[in-house]
Amino acid sequence: MTYLYLAIAIVAETIATSALKLSESFSRPVPSAVTVVGYAIAFYCLSLVLRSMPTGVAYAIWSGVGIVLISIIGWAWMGQTLNWQTMFGMGLIIVGVVVVNLYSSAH
């Protein structure tokens, strides 16, 4: 269940962050509400993850996967560009998340 809660936290945070951009500084009600609810779900699920996974490991996975997903969403739906340096950096983030998961004895 830990990884399921972590996945839900990551998806909720990604949705909330995307809605935050669309909220235009909380001036649009629907994206603003999605932002608040999304972050609430994300932090609640992350709190459940922290019952059984060390904070550093959980946060590394949560933030790393979130960065990559937000970048992809920004590129695919918000017209943001990703140069090769950005994609290379995101590849390093993915490698880091995999290493943390496979070789960390902390969890």
Backbone torsions as a table, in degrees:
resi	resn	phi	psi	omega
1	MET	NA	-25.8	-177.2
2	THR	-58.6	-47.5	-178.7
3	TYR	-71.0	-28.5	174.7
4	LEU	-65.7	-47.1	177.4
5	TYR	-61.9	-37.8	178.3
6	LEU	-65.7	-42.1	177.8
7	ALA	-62.5	-42.5	177.9
8	ILE	-63.1	-42.0	178.5
9	ALA	-61.0	-41.9	-179.1
10	ILE	-66.5	-45.9	-179.5
11	VAL	-65.0	-43.8	179.9
12	ALA	-63.0	-41.6	178.6
13	GLU	-65.9	-38.4	179.1
14	THR	-65.9	-43.5	176.9
15	ILE	-63.7	-44.3	-179.0
16	ALA	-62.7	-42.5	-179.7
17	THR	-67.2	-39.2	176.2
18	SER	-64.1	-41.5	178.2
19	ALA	-67.7	-32.2	178.5
20	LEU	-59.9	-42.7	176.4
21	LYS	-61.0	-43.1	-178.0
22	LEU	-74.6	-17.5	-177.7
23	SER	-72.7	-14.0	-178.7
24	GLU	50.3	63.0	179.2
25	SER	60.1	42.2	178.6
26	PHE	61.8	28.7	177.4
27	SER	-94.9	-10.6	177.4
28	ARG	-111.7	121.6	-170.4
29	PRO	-62.9	-45.2	-174.8
30	VAL	-67.7	-52.1	176.8
31	PRO	-61.5	-31.8	177.7
32	SER	-65.0	-43.1	178.5
33	ALA	-65.5	-41.1	177.7
34	VAL	-61.2	-39.4	178.5
35	THR	-60.9	-50.7	-177.6
36	VAL	-63.7	-47.2	-179.6
37	VAL	-65.5	-42.3	179.9
38	GLY	-60.9	-45.9	178.7
39	TYR	-67.0	-36.1	177.4
40	ALA	-61.9	-45.9	177.5
41	ILE	-62.4	-44.5	-178.2
42	ALA	-59.9	-48.1	-177.5
43	PHE	-71.5	-33.4	176.2
44	TYR	-64.6	-48.4	179.6
45	CYS	-63.9	-38.7	176.6
46	LEU	-62.6	-36.9	177.7
47	SER	-63.8	-33.8	176.5
48	LEU	-69.0	-37.4	178.1
49	VAL	-62.5	-39.3	-175.7
50	LEU	-69.3	-9.0	173.5
51	ARG	-66.3	-31.6	-173.8
52	SER	-127.0	-3.5	-179.5
53	MET	-126.9	137.5	178.6
54	PRO	-59.3	146.1	-176.3
55	THR	-56.4	-45.2	-177.8
56	GLY	-61.8	-42.6	179.4
57	VAL	-67.6	-46.5	-179.7
58	ALA	-61.9	-44.3	-177.8
59	TYR	-68.8	-36.6	177.7
60	ALA	-61.0	-44.4	179.2
61	ILE	-67.7	-49.0	-177.0
62	TRP	-58.7	-50.7	-177.1
63	SER	-72.3	-39.7	-179.0
64	GLY	-63.1	-49.8	179.2
65	VAL	-67.1	-38.0	178.0
66	GLY	-61.2	-42.4	178.5
67	ILE	-59.6	-46.2	-178.5
68	VAL	-65.8	-45.7	-179.9
69	LEU	-63.4	-43.6	179.0
70	ILE	-62.7	-39.6	178.5
71	SER	-64.1	-41.4	178.5
72	ILE	-65.9	-43.6	178.0
73	ILE	-62.1	-44.1	178.2
74	GLY	-59.9	-39.8	179.1
75	TRP	-71.2	-47.0	-173.1
76	ALA	-74.5	-37.9	-171.8
77	TRP	-118.7	-13.7	-176.0
78	MET	-116.8	7.2	174.8
79	GLY	71.5	17.9	178.4
80	GLN	-81.7	151.2	-177.5
81	THR	-100.5	150.4	175.5
82	LEU	-125.4	112.3	176.8
83	ASN	-84.0	175.8	-175.1
84	TRP	-65.7	-31.3	179.3
85	GLN	-66.3	-40.1	178.1
86	THR	-64.9	-44.7	179.6
87	MET	-65.5	-37.3	176.2
88	PHE	-62.5	-45.3	177.9
89	GLY	-60.8	-41.4	177.7
90	MET	-66.6	-34.0	174.5
91	GLY	-61.6	-40.3	177.0
92	LEU	-64.5	-37.7	176.8
93	ILE	-61.8	-45.4	179.3
94	ILE	-60.7	-44.8	177.7
95	VAL	-60.2	-41.9	178.7
96	GLY	-61.8	-42.8	178.1
97	VAL	-63.1	-41.8	178.6
98	VAL	-63.4	-44.0	179.8
99	VAL	-62.3	-43.8	178.7
100	VAL	-59.0	-44.0	-178.7
101	ASN	-68.9	-41.7	-174.5
102	LEU	-80.9	-34.8	-169.3
103	TYR	-117.7	2.6	179.0
104	SER	-83.7	124.9	176.4
105	SER	-84.7	-1.7	-176.8
106	ALA	-71.5	-21.0	179.7
107	HIS	-124.6	NA	NA
